């Protein structure tokens, strides 16, 4: 198997969570652990380090040992700002890293093969960027980004007013890697109290028995034990 290029992970938690009544969605609980803990546990083994992009007082994320990095552009301009922040942080603090993988902080079931498969898709498609999809849904904030594009992204955000990840990514060449949605969507994200209840049901159901990995994307009961 070809080695995966050195990749830094960033968990995007800079949103305002309006549909959940405000606050920090990643700190909501699934059993005894937060959404953030679920995401970190799945992403960290795939990366050469993980940072958390979040605005405001970093002390509220004291349960994690990840560096907490606020947007490098003010005004909460959206997930593109979080991606830019990670690219610029990597260039300064981890200059040996050429790639950043972004995932939202409210997607607790991301696949264990996410980084590898996005790199494989990028190389096979001969495109500079790669994003994830499940079923018919594309998840543009679950993406692989080259650190070298940080200057272009800053210009797009500050000068051109870019806000949509999809538009900026497509302009540079984007390929998509697909995952199945069974036994559940690995990119299921929490946008409402109903979604949180559904995620809790997944944790309860999948934590009651051991099961075989699906396309290399799952590793069994330990992810769901409470």
Protein Blocks (a to p, Z undefined) as FASTA:
>chain_A
ZZdddddddddfkbgolmnogajfklpcehjbcfklmmmmmmmmmpgcdadddehjfklm
mmpcbdcdddfbghinajklmmmmmmmmmmmmmmmbcbdcdddfklmkbcfklmmmmmmm
mmmnopabdcddehjbccfklccddfklmmmmmmmmmmnopabfklmmmmnopadddddf
bfbdfkbccfbfklmmmmmmmmmmmmmpccddeehiagbjklmoZZ
